Amino acid sequence: MKQEKLTRFIKSEDVEKKWYLVDAKDKVLGRLASEIAKIIRGKNKPTFTPNMDNGDYVVVINADKVVLTGKRPELKQYIRHSGYPGGQKITSVKTIRKTKPEFLVENAVKGMLPKNRLGRRLIKKLKVYAGENHPHQAQKPEPISLME
């Protein structure tokens, strides 16, 4: 008798969602973002399914102390456009680090998630804070060290 190989599909309700705490202090932005995106997507679990949200929540602290390598702190720019003629806005990393340091991590992780409905739902599982404090103590986030 030939044994059939069956793909096991798990329901989204059956997945146990955990909370992780990541300290971004002195971590390289891109490498940190890729590890966070894997956790949010659920790729670190054996039950990973590409079309489902079975990842975990991630709380990032000390986002203002994240490191950019090489000449990126001077040369990297974030460009957006209002849609009107002459509406292009260019912002440097230095300016963003002063005004909204959380944006650096959020934007990097968002770029590594799917660009569809699933990706828009997954990015809500990322909580980024510039300082040491965060309001998610009740969820008991488990500290995790990435890229040692």
Helices and strands as residue ranges (DSSP letters): G 12-14, E 19-23, H 29-41, E 57-61, G 63-65, H 72-75, E 77-81, E 88-92, H 93-99, H 102-110, H 117-122, G 123-125, E 126-128, G 137-139, E 142-143
